[in-house]
């Protein structure tokens, strides 16, 4: 037999150069060294969901390194469905933050009361503080059957994007950066904000920046929201145990970023536990973010008007009461003006369309015809424009009188107007927006519901009905248009705007629809007895400082809240500091 020649194994010049005998002889030969494994373990176990950030910018090369880490992630069928949207625009960030505020309040409302309050006490996002955001979007426009691995697991593309996010998170942590994953959004709303085409979906918003906290353990675990399960409880062998088929416990119940960060920093330095004033602390942080120099008073802007809708017998009081209430406030004897005095505020009474002119009030009257909402518009288009501009000017002036602008209103029948506006803005049925009202009875409630339903139905027939100005024209009244302008003007001048009841909150919501960034300047003074008030505050992403079941109007609740804010500010100035 001829001697067998020995040949060298052909080794490919690209790809895997190992041989079978090498792999079988050393199964662990692909492992990294011990130092690398230990470093990976440190990064994995120290990853945290960061909520507080410094305003310092993140260098472009680090942003690119983090995005590259995401792009190196595993993807089903090597489809690489991810798209990384880097957001640095402050206006986009502010609008996203307002959306998250609304979703947070909505989610809390779905939980058992104690659990809901616990959620509201948590800081769940750092959208306003983080210097930039990264939104990972998944391009799902390719049919699932056309992507290897997605024909049966249709959502494997979304899982791929989630894996990319984990890569980014770990890379950020390794570089000392903080990342927080925020999913407090309605997906369609976030997609619309970013202009995503049909078929492209987001996986939430990643806040990225230098962390202003260094938590030793996961935040929700430290705050007793949940506990880390032992490993043995989550590892199963050869299938699901047949003696454990129950579902997990459910708790369901059927301004500039550096200013935001600075306000929180200042509160942290006080000789007290963080968040010791609860909701008031959150409101004070917002006040200090809007006005770093602090507030030293302000003015109550109290606007009043009459409403032809009262012809439908929707109020227990005669229309002349509007004039009497307004005149009492001009004479410093009304509920609103006295409350303003007690809070250290001035009082500006504005006649925005009272049938009998109010002597001594600032005149903001217009000449256009005012309708009953059911058969005709509440205002003309020209009057809406005039009242908005007049309100803007008043808001700018009021903002310069101490930094706080409280809103109040008076107008017999205006809770019906407010309910109609709330129904239009939030898509609520009349039954969900119309309250009983002061001294009303069941028959009057039924009439109010019919009036609001008919008014909203008429408004919906318009082709341009979603325009906030058109909503004001169709369903509004003089004080609503004027106060909407006041909110816009005061916010643009850098004042804190404190809301009162449903009517002022609706005006603020109209202002936010016109100018989304306004939301960051608002504080909800109270939640009143009016049916739709909480819904409107939730849409605004605001929590009320007071819940006293007030019906007074005239800005009384806003003035009481201002007293709290000023007392809280004084406490922060005088309490000892830890450094």
HELIX and SHEET records of a PDB file:
HELIX    1   1 UNK A   20  UNK A   25  1                                   6    
HELIX    2   2 UNK A   34  UNK A   46  1                                  13    
HELIX    3   3 UNK A   60  UNK A   71  1                                  12    
HELIX    4   4 UNK A   76  UNK A   78  5                                   3    
HELIX    5   5 UNK A   90  UNK A  110  1                                  21    
HELIX    6   6 UNK A  113  UNK A  121  1                                   9    
HELIX    7   7 UNK A  144  UNK A  146  5                                   3    
HELIX    8   8 UNK A  156  UNK A  174  1                                  19    
HELIX    9   9 UNK A  187  UNK A  193  1                                   7    
HELIX   10  10 UNK A  219  UNK A  222  1                                   4    
HELIX   11  11 UNK A  231  UNK A  234  1                                   4    
HELIX   12  12 UNK A  257  UNK A  268  1                                  12    
HELIX   13  13 UNK A  279  UNK A  290  1                                  12    
HELIX   14  14 UNK A  308  UNK A  312  5                                   5    
HELIX   15  15 UNK A  320  UNK A  330  1                                  11    
HELIX   16  16 UNK A  335  UNK A  342  1                                   8    
HELIX   17  17 UNK A  381  UNK A  399  1                                  19    
HELIX   18  18 UNK A  414  UNK A  426  1                                  13    
HELIX   19  19 UNK A  430  UNK A  433  1                                   4    
HELIX   20  20 UNK A  442  UNK A  460  1                                  19    
HELIX   21  21 UNK A  468  UNK A  475  1                                   8    
HELIX   22  22 UNK A  478  UNK A  492  1                                  15    
HELIX   23  23 UNK A  502  UNK A  514  1                                  13    
HELIX   24  24 UNK A  516  UNK A  521  5                                   6    
HELIX   25  25 UNK A  533  UNK A  540  1                                   8    
HELIX   26  26 UNK A  556  UNK A  574  1                                  19    
SHEET    1   A 3 UNK A  82  UNK A  87  0                                        
SHEET    2   A 3 UNK A 132  UNK A 139 -1                                        
SHEET    3   A 3 UNK A 200  UNK A 202 -1                                        
SHEET    1   B 4 UNK A  82  UNK A  87  0                                        
SHEET    2   B 4 UNK A 132  UNK A 139 -1                                        
SHEET    3   B 4 UNK A 205  UNK A 210 -1                                        
SHEET    4   B 4 UNK A 177  UNK A 182 -1                                        
SHEET    1   C 6 UNK A 362  UNK A 363  0                                        
SHEET    2   C 6 UNK A 345  UNK A 351  1                                        
SHEET    3   C 6 UNK A 298  UNK A 304  1                                        
SHEET    4   C 6 UNK A 404  UNK A 410  1                                        
SHEET    5   C 6 UNK A 496  UNK A 499  1                                        
SHEET    6   C 6 UNK A 522  UNK A 524  1                                        
END                                                                             
